[in-house]
Amino acid sequence: MNNSIDIKSKLINVTKELIKNSDGDISKITIRSIAEKANVGVGLVNYHFQNKDNLIEICVQEMIGDVVKAFKPNLDSSETSVDRITDAAKQVMDFLVSNEAISRISILSDMRNPSEQDNSTKTMQGFLSIFSNDMNDLEAKKLCFALTSILQVCFLRRNSGMEFIGLNMFNKEDRDNFIDFIVRKLFSSSES
């Protein structure tokens, strides 16, 4: 394997490890700590990734992508599609709130550089997969897009913006009640 690819891969792996061990405080991760842990010069970090933020963003996107890919919501097949999507949305929001730093980086990165393969699109596709031909495909896609967008905005504005609607995103009961309300409003015509 090419030495440059080896170094780049090593830097990504080391940075992922530092992110996992940061307890959500990514600001403590420095280029110097990355370089030292990877046993390379600081210049190589900048050479391959231009800056720490780019490297961390790449790592977070990969980490969240792995979580999204592995996500298998606990869904009872005897429930309606609306109940199943409600449960899945609650699990997604619980993950976002429990992993604030990396979730924020991932969502903002998807908003800056949207693509068909980003984590937001994969989340929408995950919600879409819950439906079993309950509605036409385009309608379901629009609703899954709306739900994903609402969850992301609520998460990103969890501190200041939620005062407007009296919602404490850090309180599970508040989050769950809000998700119950939103999903029922969005998907009420698709009840099965």
N, CA, C and O atoms as a DFTB+ gen file, in Angstrom:
768 C
 N C O
     1  1       0.834      -1.184       0.000
     2  2       0.000       0.000       0.000
     3  2       0.877       1.245       0.000
     4  3       1.968       1.235       0.570
     5  1       0.426       2.277      -0.612
     6  2       1.126       3.540      -0.710
     7  2       1.344       4.131       0.684
     8  3       0.428       4.133       1.506
     9  1       2.556       4.632       0.955
    10  2       2.882       5.197       2.260
    11  2       1.974       6.375       2.595
    12  3       1.576       6.539       3.748
    13  1       1.642       7.197       1.600
    14  2       0.762       8.336       1.811
    15  2      -0.633       7.882       2.254
    16  3      -1.249       8.490       3.130
    17  1      -1.112       6.811       1.636
    18  2      -2.422       6.264       2.013
    19  2      -2.354       5.677       3.416
    20  3      -3.292       5.830       4.199
    21  1      -1.240       4.999       3.743
    22  2      -1.054       4.441       5.084
    23  2      -1.097       5.541       6.145
    24  3      -1.757       5.396       7.174
    25  1      -0.396       6.629       5.888
    26  2      -0.346       7.733       6.848
    27  2      -1.723       8.369       7.002
    28  3      -2.163       8.647       8.117
    29  1      -2.396       8.596       5.883
    30  2      -3.730       9.204       5.920
    31  2      -4.697       8.311       6.707
    32  3      -5.462       8.795       7.540
    33  1      -4.653       7.022       6.437
    34  2      -5.505       6.060       7.135
    35  2      -5.176       6.029       8.632
    36  3      -6.075       5.979       9.472
    37  1      -3.899       6.059       8.949
    38  2      -3.473       6.052      10.351
    39  2      -3.978       7.307      11.065
    40  3      -4.453       7.231      12.198
    41  1      -3.875       8.451      10.406
    42  2      -4.358       9.699      11.001
    43  2      -5.867       9.644      11.258
    44  3      -6.342      10.107      12.295
    45  1      -6.607       9.084      10.319
    46  2      -8.059       8.963      10.496
    47  2      -8.361       8.031      11.663
    48  3      -9.192       8.356      12.512
    49  1      -7.709       6.896      11.718
    50  2      -7.971       5.938      12.794
    51  2      -7.610       6.507      14.166
    52  3      -8.359       6.336      15.128
    53  1      -6.463       7.183      14.254
    54  2      -6.038       7.796      15.511
    55  2      -7.027       8.877      15.930
    56  3      -7.381       8.974      17.105
    57  1      -7.473       9.685      14.979
    58  2      -8.405      10.767      15.289
    59  2      -9.746      10.207      15.745
    60  3     -10.349      10.748      16.672
    61  1     -10.222       9.147      15.122
    62  2     -11.467       8.510      15.569
    63  2     -11.329       8.044      17.013
    64  3     -12.248       8.208      17.815
    65  1     -10.182       7.464      17.340
    66  2      -9.944       6.998      18.711
    67  2      -9.959       8.181      19.690
    68  3     -10.546       8.095      20.768
    69  1      -9.313       9.276      19.305
    70  2      -9.311      10.466      20.155
    71  2     -10.719      11.038      20.321
    72  3     -11.088      11.486      21.407
    73  1     -11.493      11.021      19.252
    74  2     -12.876      11.501      19.339
    75  2     -13.677      10.636      20.300
    76  3     -14.406      11.154      21.146
    77  1     -13.545       9.319      20.172
    78  2     -14.274       8.404      21.067
    79  2     -13.887       8.615      22.525
    80  3     -14.716       8.456      23.420
    81  1     -12.639       8.971      22.761
    82  2     -12.153       9.148      24.131
    83  2     -12.284      10.578      24.640
    84  3     -11.857      10.873      25.756
    85  1     -12.867      11.472      23.844
    86  2     -12.929      12.890      24.212
    87  2     -14.116      13.237      25.104
    88  3     -14.238      14.380      25.544
    89  1     -14.986      12.280      25.376
    90  2     -16.203      12.542      26.157
    91  2     -17.008      13.695      25.581
    92  3     -17.617      14.472      26.317
    93  1     -17.005      13.797      24.262
    94  2     -17.809      14.807      23.598
    95  2     -17.151      16.169      23.503
    96  3     -17.720      17.085      22.908
    97  1     -15.967      16.326      24.075
    98  2     -15.286      17.613      24.012
    99  2     -14.188      17.562      22.960
   100  3     -13.012      17.369      23.271
   101  1     -14.595      17.739      21.716
   102  2     -13.673      17.640      20.589
   103  2     -12.669      18.792      20.590
   104  3     -11.613      18.695      19.966
   105  1     -12.992      19.874      21.284
   106  2     -12.078      21.017      21.332
   107  2     -10.756      20.662      22.004
   108  3      -9.758      21.353      21.797
   109  1     -10.732      19.605      22.799
   110  2      -9.499      19.173      23.469
   111  2      -8.543      18.459      22.512
   112  3      -7.368      18.276      22.831
   113  1      -9.038      18.060      21.354
   114  2      -8.196      17.354      20.382
   115  2      -7.412      18.389      19.586
   116  3      -7.991      19.298      18.992
   117  1      -6.101      18.243      19.580
   118  2      -5.248      19.179      18.856
   119  2      -4.532      18.454      17.723
   120  3      -4.433      17.227      17.714
   121  1      -4.038      19.231      16.775
   122  2      -3.240      18.641      15.700
   123  2      -2.018      17.954      16.297
   124  3      -1.617      16.880      15.847
   125  1      -1.434      18.575      17.306
   126  2      -0.262      17.999      17.952
   127  2      -0.586      16.647      18.594
   128  3       0.199      15.706      18.481
   129  1      -1.752      16.545      19.274
   130  2      -2.108      15.266      19.913
   131  2      -2.382      14.185      18.861
   132  3      -2.072      13.013      19.073
   133  1      -2.949      14.577      17.758
   134  2      -3.195      13.628      16.659
   135  2      -1.860      13.144      16.099
   136  3      -1.640      11.944      15.937
   137  1      -0.983      14.085      15.808
   138  2       0.327      13.744      15.230
   139  2       1.139      12.875      16.185
   140  3       1.759      11.899      15.763
   141  1       1.137      13.222      17.455
   142  2       1.898      12.431      18.435
   143  2       1.368      11.008      18.523
   144  3       2.142      10.051      18.519
   145  1       0.060      10.870      18.601
   146  2      -0.536       9.532      18.720
   147  2      -0.287       8.706      17.455
   148  3      -0.130       7.487      17.530
   149  1      -0.251       9.365      16.297
   150  2       0.000       8.668      15.027
   151  2       1.492       8.505      14.753
   152  3       1.895       7.824      13.810
   153  1       2.307       9.146      15.601
   154  2       3.760       9.076      15.458
   155  2       4.231       9.652      14.107
   156  3       5.075       9.081      13.416
   157  1       3.644      10.806      13.772
   158  2       4.024      11.519      12.544
   159  2       4.210      12.993      12.885
   160  3       3.836      13.444      13.968
   161  1       4.779      13.718      11.968
   162  2       4.948      15.155      12.159
   163  2       3.632      15.902      11.964
   164  3       2.751      15.461      11.226
   165  1       3.520      17.046      12.643
   166  2       2.327      17.889      12.552
   167  2       2.066      18.292      11.098
   168  3       0.915      18.399      10.676
   169  1       3.114      18.507      10.355
   170  2       2.974      18.919       8.963
   171  2       2.210      17.925       8.113
   172  3       1.524      18.314       7.168
   173  1       2.321      16.632       8.442
   174  2       1.601      15.622       7.663
   175  2       0.090      15.699       7.879
   176  3      -0.688      15.400       6.973
   177  1      -0.316      16.099       9.076
   178  2      -1.760      16.281       9.328
   179  2      -2.273      17.388       8.424
   180  3      -3.290      17.233       7.749
   181  1      -1.567      18.492       8.419
   182  2      -1.974      19.625       7.575
   183  2      -1.866      19.294       6.093
   184  3      -2.713      19.708       5.301
   185  1      -0.839      18.556       5.714
   186  2      -0.655      18.178       4.320
   187  2      -1.840      17.348       3.806
   188  3      -2.358      17.607       2.719
   189  1      -2.262      16.358       4.588
   190  2      -3.324      15.453       4.139
   191  2      -4.733      16.026       4.315
   192  3      -5.638      15.698       3.548
   193  1      -4.920      16.886       5.329
   194  2      -6.290      17.310       5.650
   195  2      -6.463      18.837       5.718
   196  3      -7.566      19.307       5.997
   197  1      -5.432      19.599       5.476
   198  2      -5.415      21.052       5.508
   199  2      -5.546      21.624       6.929
   200  3      -4.840      22.568       7.282
   201  1      -6.446      21.053       7.741
   202  2      -6.578      21.520       9.123
   203  2      -7.296      20.464       9.974
   204  3      -7.832      19.480       9.463
   205  1      -7.287      20.699      11.252
   206  2      -7.880      19.751      12.201
   207  2      -9.378      19.586      11.965
   208  3      -9.897      18.472      12.036
   209  1     -10.069      20.676      11.688
   210  2     -11.519      20.606      11.503
   211  2     -11.901      19.690      10.340
   212  3     -12.855      18.919      10.447
   213  1     -11.167      19.770       9.236
   214  2     -11.446      18.881       8.098
   215  2     -11.252      17.421       8.489
   216  3     -12.076      16.569       8.158
   217  1     -10.164      17.137       9.192
   218  2      -9.886      15.765       9.622
   219  2     -10.980      15.261      10.563
   220  3     -11.476      14.146      10.402
   221  1     -11.349      16.071      11.528
   222  2     -12.392      15.657      12.484
   223  2     -13.720      15.457      11.759
   224  3     -14.441      14.503      12.052
   225  1     -14.053      16.330      10.827
   226  2     -15.304      16.190      10.072
   227  2     -15.330      14.880       9.282
   228  3     -16.345      14.184       9.269
   229  1     -14.235      14.548       8.632
   230  2     -14.154      13.284       7.887
   231  2     -14.358      12.106       8.832
   232  3     -15.104      11.175       8.526
   233  1     -13.693      12.153       9.974
   234  2     -13.803      11.052      10.939
   235  2     -15.221      10.924      11.497
   236  3     -15.763       9.823      11.597
   237  1     -15.806      12.052      11.855
   238  2     -17.169      12.033      12.407
   239  2     -18.156      11.505      11.373
   240  3     -19.029      10.703      11.705
   241  1     -18.028      11.946      10.123
   242  2     -18.935      11.464       9.085
   243  2     -18.820       9.951       8.927
   244  3     -19.828       9.263       8.765
   245  1     -17.595       9.433       8.973
   246  2     -17.425       7.981       8.894
   247  2     -18.030       7.289      10.107
   248  3     -18.691       6.260       9.969
   249  1     -17.807       7.850      11.302
   250  2     -18.330       7.244      12.530
   251  2     -19.863       7.218      12.520
   252  3     -20.476       6.192      12.815
   253  1     -20.468       8.349      12.180
   254  2     -21.936       8.422      12.138
   255  2     -22.458       7.538      11.010
   256  3     -23.488       6.882      11.166
   257  1     -21.764       7.514       9.884
   258  2     -22.167       6.641       8.779
   259  2     -22.208       5.183       9.206
   260  3     -23.121       4.449       8.827
   261  1     -21.224       4.756       9.994
   262  2     -21.220       3.384      10.511
   263  2     -22.404       3.137      11.446
   264  3     -23.009       2.065      11.419
   265  1     -22.729       4.133      12.270
   266  2     -23.869       4.010      13.189
   267  2     -25.170       3.920      12.397
   268  3     -26.017       3.074      12.682
   269  1     -25.328       4.794      11.402
   270  2     -26.545       4.801      10.585
   271  2     -26.695       3.470       9.849
   272  3     -27.787       2.904       9.787
   273  1     -25.590       2.980       9.296
   274  2     -25.622       1.719       8.551
   275  2     -25.997       0.547       9.460
   276  3     -26.712      -0.364       9.043
   277  1     -25.513       0.577      10.696
   278  2     -25.756      -0.536      11.623
   279  2     -27.076      -0.395      12.379
   280  3     -27.504      -1.332      13.054
   281  1     -27.724       0.770      12.273
   282  2     -28.935       1.033      13.050
   283  2     -30.055       0.081      12.649
   284  3     -30.472       0.035      11.492
   285  1     -30.514      -0.651      13.602
   286  2     -31.657      -1.549      13.421
   287  2     -32.654      -1.212      14.525
   288  3     -32.536      -1.712      15.644
   289  1     -33.632      -0.370      14.217
   290  2     -34.567       0.040      15.270
   291  2     -35.338      -1.153      15.826
   292  3     -35.616      -2.128      15.128
   293  1     -35.668      -1.037      17.100
   294  2     -36.475      -2.071      17.753
   295  2     -37.922      -1.844      17.334
   296  3     -38.627      -1.012      17.905
   297  1     -38.348      -2.595      16.333
   298  2     -39.680      -2.375      15.776
   299  2     -40.521      -3.637      15.888
   300  3     -40.112      -4.719      15.469
   301  1     -41.690      -3.474      16.454
   302  2     -42.632      -4.578      16.598
   303  2     -43.468      -4.650      15.326
   304  3     -44.144      -3.685      14.971
   305  1     -43.424      -5.783      14.644
   306  2     -44.129      -5.911      13.366
   307  2     -45.645      -5.830      13.516
   308  3     -46.355      -5.636      12.529
   309  1     -46.147      -5.978      14.740
   310  2     -47.595      -5.880      14.930
   311  2     -48.045      -4.425      15.064
   312  3     -49.245      -4.147      15.057
   313  1     -47.094      -3.493      15.187
   314  2     -47.429      -2.084      15.285
   315  2     -47.756      -1.529      13.897
   316  3     -47.408      -2.123      12.877
   317  1     -48.428      -0.384      13.884
   318  2     -48.669       0.305      12.623
   319  2     -47.356       0.941      12.155
   320  3     -46.407       1.069      12.928
   321  1     -47.319       1.325      10.913
   322  2     -46.132       2.007      10.387
   323  2     -45.869       3.297      11.153
   324  3     -44.714       3.650      11.392
   325  1     -46.922       3.999      11.535
   326  2     -46.766       5.249      12.282
   327  2     -46.138       4.965      13.646
   328  3     -45.264       5.708      14.092
   329  1     -46.575       3.900      14.308
   330  2     -45.963       3.540      15.597
   331  2     -44.496       3.163      15.411
   332  3     -43.653       3.524      16.232
   333  1     -44.191       2.441      14.340
   334  2     -42.805       2.023      14.099
   335  2     -41.915       3.222      13.789
   336  3     -40.783       3.296      14.265
   337  1     -42.424       4.159      12.993
   338  2     -41.598       5.328      12.666
   339  2     -41.448       6.232      13.892
   340  3     -40.413       6.879      14.057
   341  1     -42.459       6.282      14.742
   342  2     -42.358       7.041      15.994
   343  2     -41.253       6.459      16.867
   344  3     -40.417       7.196      17.390
   345  1     -41.246       5.143      17.025
   346  2     -40.206       4.486      17.828
   347  2     -38.821       4.736      17.250
   348  3     -37.880       5.024      17.990
   349  1     -38.691       4.630      15.943
   350  2     -37.396       4.853      15.294
   351  2     -36.948       6.308      15.467
   352  3     -35.773       6.564      15.731
   353  1     -37.865       7.252      15.321
   354  2     -37.523       8.676      15.479
   355  2     -37.051       8.960      16.905
   356  3     -36.132       9.752      17.112
   357  1     -37.671       8.322      17.872
   358  2     -37.242       8.494      19.270
   359  2     -35.839       7.938      19.472
   360  3     -35.029       8.531      20.183
   361  1     -35.554       6.805      18.850
   362  2     -34.212       6.223      18.964
   363  2     -33.168       7.123      18.300
   364  3     -32.067       7.290      18.823
   365  1     -33.512       7.695      17.157
   366  2     -32.595       8.607      16.466
   367  2     -32.324       9.832      17.345
   368  3     -31.172      10.224      17.526
   369  1     -33.383      10.432      17.886
   370  2     -33.199      11.636      18.713
   371  2     -32.430      11.314      19.988
   372  3     -31.616      12.122      20.435
   373  1     -32.671      10.164      20.572
   374  2     -31.906       9.763      21.758
   375  2     -30.417       9.676      21.427
   376  3     -29.573      10.101      22.216
   377  1     -30.099       9.120      20.248
   378  2     -28.700       9.039      19.834
   379  2     -28.114      10.437      19.657
   380  3     -27.013      10.709      20.136
   381  1     -28.834      11.322      18.979
   382  2     -28.333      12.678      18.743
   383  2     -28.012      13.381      20.060
   384  3     -26.945      13.975      20.212
   385  1     -28.941      13.308      21.004
   386  2     -28.766      13.993      22.279
   387  2     -27.635      13.352      23.094
   388  3     -26.911      14.050      23.804
   389  1     -27.487      12.047      22.995
   390  2     -26.438      11.346      23.750
   391  2     -25.050      11.527      23.136
   392  3     -24.042      11.299      23.804
   393  1     -24.998      11.931      21.885
   394  2     -23.731      12.101      21.166
   395  2     -23.691      13.491      20.536
   396  3     -23.530      13.641      19.325
   397  1     -23.840      14.501      21.390
   398  2     -24.018      15.875      20.920
   399  2     -22.932      16.365      19.972
   400  3     -23.233      16.872      18.892
   401  1     -21.688      16.219      20.364
   402  2     -20.594      16.822      19.586
   403  2     -20.511      16.236      18.188
   404  3     -20.461      16.977      17.206
   405  1     -20.495      14.915      18.089
   406  2     -20.346      14.314      16.764
   407  2     -21.616      14.447      15.938
   408  3     -21.551      14.563      14.714
   409  1     -22.774      14.431      16.598
   410  2     -24.034      14.595      15.864
   411  2     -24.104      15.976      15.234
   412  3     -24.512      16.120      14.082
   413  1     -23.707      16.984      15.984
   414  2     -23.724      18.358      15.465
   415  2     -22.804      18.491      14.253
   416  3     -23.188      19.065      13.234
   417  1     -21.600      17.964      14.368
   418  2     -20.646      18.036      13.253
   419  2     -21.216      17.339      12.017
   420  3     -21.127      17.862      10.906
   421  1     -21.797      16.170      12.216
   422  2     -22.337      15.401      11.086
   423  2     -23.485      16.132      10.398
   424  3     -23.510      16.242       9.172
   425  1     -24.425      16.626      11.181
   426  2     -25.586      17.316      10.599
   427  2     -25.143      18.571       9.847
   428  3     -25.576      18.806       8.719
   429  1     -24.292      19.367      10.464
   430  2     -23.844      20.601       9.814
   431  2     -23.030      20.306       8.560
   432  3     -23.109      21.044       7.578
   433  1     -22.257      19.241       8.592
   434  2     -21.500      18.848       7.402
   435  2     -22.447      18.448       6.274
   436  3     -22.235      18.825       5.121
   437  1     -23.485      17.689       6.600
   438  2     -24.474      17.299       5.592
   439  2     -25.181      18.513       5.005
   440  3     -25.491      18.540       3.814
   441  1     -25.436      19.517       5.839
   442  2     -26.105      20.720       5.350
   443  2     -25.191      21.543       4.445
   444  3     -25.648      22.145       3.474
   445  1     -23.900      21.563       4.768
   446  2     -22.939      22.310       3.939
   447  2     -22.658      21.604       2.621
   448  3     -22.477      22.245       1.586
   449  1     -22.624      20.274       2.671
   450  2     -22.251      19.484       1.495
   451  2     -23.249      18.348       1.286
   452  3     -22.892      17.181       1.446
   453  1     -24.488      18.667       0.932
   454  2     -25.487      17.606       0.777
   455  2     -25.151      16.668      -0.379
   456  3     -24.665      17.094      -1.427
   457  1     -25.422      15.382      -0.162
   458  2     -25.208      14.405      -1.231
   459  2     -26.174      13.239      -1.037
   460  3     -26.817      13.103       0.004
   461  1     -26.254      12.424      -2.048
   462  2     -27.120      11.244      -1.991
   463  2     -26.580      10.188      -1.034
   464  3     -27.291       9.244      -0.689
   465  1     -25.333      10.338      -0.605
   466  2     -24.718       9.354       0.285
   467  2     -24.435       9.904       1.672
   468  3     -23.772       9.239       2.468
   469  1     -24.924      11.109       1.986
   470  2     -24.624      11.658       3.306
   471  2     -25.497      10.997       4.379
   472  3     -26.443      10.271       4.073
   473  1     -25.161      11.262       5.621
   474  2     -25.846      10.605       6.730
   475  2     -27.302      11.043       6.860
   476  3     -28.143      10.258       7.298
   477  1     -27.608      12.270       6.490
   478  2     -29.004      12.724       6.532
   479  2     -29.849      11.954       5.524
   480  3     -30.965      11.537       5.834
   481  1     -29.323      11.768       4.327
   482  2     -30.046      10.999       3.306
   483  2     -30.218       9.553       3.759
   484  3     -31.280       8.961       3.565
   485  1     -29.190       8.993       4.354
   486  2     -29.287       7.610       4.844
   487  2     -30.324       7.493       5.957
   488  3     -31.011       6.477       6.061
   489  1     -30.440       8.525       6.788
   490  2     -31.461       8.527       7.834
   491  2     -32.858       8.562       7.209
   492  3     -33.751       7.825       7.626
   493  1     -33.037       9.425       6.206
   494  2     -34.327       9.480       5.504
   495  2     -34.670       8.131       4.882
   496  3     -35.809       7.671       4.961
   497  1     -33.670       7.503       4.262
   498  2     -33.887       6.184       3.658
   499  2     -34.245       5.146       4.710
   500  3     -35.047       4.247       4.455
   501  1     -33.654       5.268       5.885
   502  2     -33.989       4.359       6.976
   503  2     -35.437       4.510       7.404
   504  3     -36.138       3.518       7.605
   505  1     -35.886       5.754       7.545
   506  2     -37.299       5.984       7.873
   507  2     -38.194       5.441       6.766
   508  3     -39.223       4.824       7.043
   509  1     -37.809       5.664       5.526
   510  2     -38.602       5.203       4.386
   511  2     -38.740       3.683       4.389
   512  3     -39.787       3.153       4.016
   513  1     -37.696       2.986       4.805
   514  2     -37.731       1.519       4.799
   515  2     -38.736       0.950       5.804
   516  3     -39.104      -0.221       5.719
   517  1     -39.174       1.767       6.741
   518  2     -40.140       1.303       7.745
   519  2     -41.521       1.101       7.129
   520  3     -42.305       0.275       7.595
   521  1     -41.807       1.866       6.080
   522  2     -43.115       1.760       5.451
   523  2     -43.194       0.526       4.575
   524  3     -42.233       0.175       3.891
   525  1     -44.314      -0.114       4.599
   526  2     -44.532      -1.285       3.735
   527  2     -45.646      -0.959       2.749
   528  3     -46.762      -1.469       2.847
   529  1     -45.308      -0.094       1.798
   530  2     -46.261       0.336       0.763
   531  2     -47.524       0.953       1.342
   532  3     -48.615       0.782       0.797
   533  1     -47.369       1.679       2.462
   534  2     -48.523       2.323       3.091
   535  2     -49.003       3.549       2.324
   536  3     -50.155       3.959       2.464
   537  1     -48.136       4.128       1.524
   538  2     -48.483       5.331       0.775
   539  2     -47.621       5.340      -0.472
   540  3     -46.683       4.552      -0.588
   541  1     -47.929       6.218      -1.395
   542  2     -47.100       6.254      -2.606
   543  2     -45.683       6.684      -2.245
   544  3     -45.481       7.404      -1.266
   545  1     -44.725       6.257      -3.013
   546  2     -43.308       6.451      -2.723
   547  2     -42.937       7.922      -2.573
   548  3     -42.208       8.276      -1.647
   549  1     -43.419       8.780      -3.454
   550  2     -43.072      10.195      -3.393
   551  2     -43.612      10.833      -2.113
   552  3     -42.917      11.619      -1.469
   553  1     -44.837      10.499      -1.747
   554  2     -45.414      11.034      -0.510
   555  2     -44.596      10.579       0.695
   556  3     -44.287      11.384       1.574
   557  1     -44.249       9.313       0.741
   558  2     -43.457       8.780       1.848
   559  2     -42.089       9.466       1.910
   560  3     -41.614       9.800       2.995
   561  1     -41.460       9.674       0.758
   562  2     -40.153      10.352       0.725
   563  2     -40.256      11.769       1.289
   564  3     -39.403      12.203       2.063
   565  1     -41.305      12.480       0.893
   566  2     -41.483      13.850       1.382
   567  2     -41.661      13.872       2.896
   568  3     -41.096      14.723       3.583
   569  1     -42.443      12.938       3.406
   570  2     -42.684      12.885       4.847
   571  2     -41.425      12.496       5.622
   572  3     -41.165      13.031       6.699
   573  1     -40.652      11.570       5.076
   574  2     -39.405      11.159       5.734
   575  2     -38.384      12.296       5.693
   576  3     -37.625      12.476       6.646
   577  1     -38.357      13.062       4.603
   578  2     -37.509      14.242       4.513
   579  2     -37.920      15.255       5.581
   580  3     -37.070      15.803       6.282
   581  1     -39.226      15.502       5.702
   582  2     -39.729      16.463       6.685
   583  2     -39.393      16.017       8.105
   584  3     -38.949      16.828       8.918
   585  1     -39.599      14.746       8.411
   586  2     -39.316      14.243       9.756
   587  2     -37.831      14.381      10.083
   588  3     -37.476      14.851      11.165
   589  1     -36.970      13.980       9.167
   590  2     -35.527      14.080       9.398
   591  2     -35.127      15.537       9.615
   592  3     -34.340      15.839      10.513
   593  1     -35.659      16.427       8.807
   594  2     -35.342      17.852       8.926
   595  2     -35.795      18.412      10.274
   596  3     -35.062      19.167      10.913
   597  1     -36.990      18.047      10.700
   598  2     -37.508      18.527      11.990
   599  2     -36.623      18.023      13.128
   600  3     -36.266      18.794      14.019
   601  1     -36.268      16.750      13.108
   602  2     -35.421      16.202      14.167
   603  2     -34.074      16.921      14.210
   604  3     -33.567      17.233      15.287
   605  1     -33.497      17.182      13.036
   606  2     -32.201      17.849      12.994
   607  2     -32.285      19.284      13.517
   608  3     -31.431      19.712      14.293
   609  1     -33.304      20.022      13.098
   610  2     -33.447      21.412      13.558
   611  2     -33.693      21.448      15.064
   612  3     -33.115      22.279      15.765
   613  1     -34.537      20.566      15.561
   614  2     -34.784      20.522      17.009
   615  2     -33.502      20.217      17.766
   616  3     -33.236      20.805      18.814
   617  1     -32.715      19.301      17.235
   618  2     -31.443      18.974      17.889
   619  2     -30.490      20.169      17.838
   620  3     -29.916      20.541      18.861
   621  1     -30.318      20.768      16.671
   622  2     -29.375      21.881      16.541
   623  2     -29.790      23.091      17.373
   624  3     -28.937      23.838      17.854
   625  1     -31.085      23.284      17.542
   626  2     -31.581      24.435      18.305
   627  2     -32.035      24.015      19.701
   628  3     -32.857      24.692      20.319
   629  1     -31.506      22.910      20.192
   630  2     -31.954      22.317      21.449
   631  2     -31.820      23.248      22.644
   632  3     -32.536      23.075      23.631
   633  1     -30.940      24.216      22.587
   634  2     -30.777      25.132      23.717
   635  2     -31.681      26.345      23.574
   636  3     -32.675      26.459      24.291
   637  1     -31.361      27.236      22.677
   638  2     -32.083      28.497      22.585
   639  2     -33.418      28.399      21.859
   640  3     -34.404      28.981      22.313
   641  1     -33.472      27.695      20.771
   642  2     -34.678      27.678      19.951
   643  2     -35.859      26.954      20.551
   644  3     -37.004      27.242      20.202
   645  1     -35.606      26.029      21.437
   646  2     -36.700      25.233      21.971
   647  2     -37.517      25.986      23.017
   648  3     -38.617      25.563      23.370
   649  1     -36.980      27.106      23.517
   650  2     -37.750      27.922      24.449
   651  2     -39.058      28.377      23.813
   652  3     -40.076      28.509      24.492
   653  1     -39.023      28.613      22.517
   654  2     -40.194      29.094      21.784
   655  2     -41.383      28.151      21.929
   656  3     -42.524      28.599      22.041
   657  1     -41.118      26.850      21.926
   658  2     -42.213      25.877      22.035
   659  2     -42.252      25.180      23.396
   660  3     -43.032      24.248      23.595
   661  1     -41.424      25.625      24.320
   662  2     -41.437      25.069      25.669
   663  2     -40.975      23.628      25.730
   664  3     -41.538      22.822      26.470
   665  1     -39.959      23.302      24.963
   666  2     -39.482      21.925      24.883
   667  2     -38.064      21.828      25.419
   668  3     -37.182      22.586      25.015
   669  1     -37.854      20.896      26.327
   670  2     -36.519      20.622      26.835
   671  2     -36.030      19.347      26.161
   672  3     -36.435      18.244      26.528
   673  1     -35.156      19.509      25.171
   674  2     -34.663      18.357      24.411
   675  2     -33.814      17.421      25.258
   676  3     -33.572      16.280      24.865
   677  1     -33.367      17.884      26.403
   678  2     -32.553      17.039      27.270
   679  2     -33.422      16.175      28.182
   680  3     -32.916      15.299      28.884
   681  1     -34.714      16.425      28.166
   682  2     -35.656      15.639      28.960
   683  2     -36.320      14.614      28.039
   684  3     -37.031      14.979      27.103
   685  1     -36.082      13.340      28.312
   686  2     -36.585      12.270      27.429
   687  2     -38.095      12.328      27.279
   688  3     -38.602      12.156      26.171
   689  1     -38.817      12.561      28.341
   690  2     -40.279      12.613      28.256
   691  2     -40.736      13.748      27.335
   692  3     -41.644      13.561      26.525
   693  1     -40.112      14.923      27.456
   694  2     -40.429      16.042      26.563
   695  2     -40.138      15.671      25.108
   696  3     -40.962      15.903      24.223
   697  1     -38.949      15.089      24.870
   698  2     -38.577      14.688      23.498
   699  2     -39.584      13.706      22.936
   700  3     -40.076      13.873      21.820
   701  1     -39.887      12.679      23.718
   702  2     -40.803      11.644      23.237
   703  2     -42.188      12.201      22.944
   704  3     -42.804      11.847      21.939
   705  1     -42.678      13.073      23.821
   706  2     -43.998      13.677      23.582
   707  2     -43.988      14.524      22.310
   708  3     -44.943      14.495      21.534
   709  1     -42.917      15.271      22.100
   710  2     -42.802      16.088      20.894
   711  2     -42.765      15.207      19.651
   712  3     -43.430      15.508      18.660
   713  1     -42.001      14.133      19.692
   714  2     -41.916      13.228      18.541
   715  2     -43.263      12.564      18.290
   716  3     -43.673      12.421      17.138
   717  1     -43.955      12.159      19.347
   718  2     -45.309      11.603      19.182
   719  2     -46.192      12.596      18.424
   720  3     -46.893      12.227      17.482
   721  1     -46.147      13.849      18.846
   722  2     -46.963      14.894      18.233
   723  2     -46.597      15.098      16.756
   724  3     -47.472      15.106      15.890
   725  1     -45.302      15.261      16.479
   726  2     -44.846      15.543      15.119
   727  2     -45.160      14.384      14.173
   728  3     -45.678      14.596      13.077
   729  1     -44.850      13.175      14.594
   730  2     -45.080      12.015      13.715
   731  2     -46.565      11.854      13.434
   732  3     -46.953      11.601      12.294
   733  1     -47.393      11.996      14.447
   734  2     -48.842      11.859      14.228
   735  2     -49.347      12.932      13.255
   736  3     -50.177      12.645      12.392
   737  1     -48.850      14.163      13.392
   738  2     -49.270      15.234      12.481
   739  2     -48.805      14.960      11.049
   740  3     -49.568      15.141      10.099
   741  1     -47.551      14.522      10.899
   742  2     -47.019      14.279       9.568
   743  2     -47.636      13.059       8.900
   744  3     -47.965      13.089       7.714
   745  1     -47.788      11.993       9.663
   746  2     -48.125      10.699       9.073
   747  2     -49.556      10.241       9.352
   748  3     -49.876       9.074       9.126
   749  1     -50.413      11.122       9.833
   750  2     -51.767      10.714      10.216
   751  2     -52.555      10.093       9.078
   752  3     -53.365       9.198       9.319
   753  1     -52.346      10.537       7.847
   754  2     -53.100       9.984       6.727
   755  2     -52.593       8.608       6.296
   756  3     -53.224       7.935       5.481
   757  1     -51.435       8.187       6.854
   758  2     -50.882       6.893       6.444
   759  2     -51.124       5.800       7.473
   760  3     -50.606       4.694       7.317
   761  1     -51.899       6.079       8.527
   762  2     -52.195       5.070       9.553
   763  2     -52.678       3.791       8.907
   764  3     -53.510       3.808       8.000
   765  1     -52.139       2.670       9.395
   766  2     -52.595       1.385       8.884
   767  2     -52.895       0.442      10.011
   768  3     -53.295      -0.697       9.773
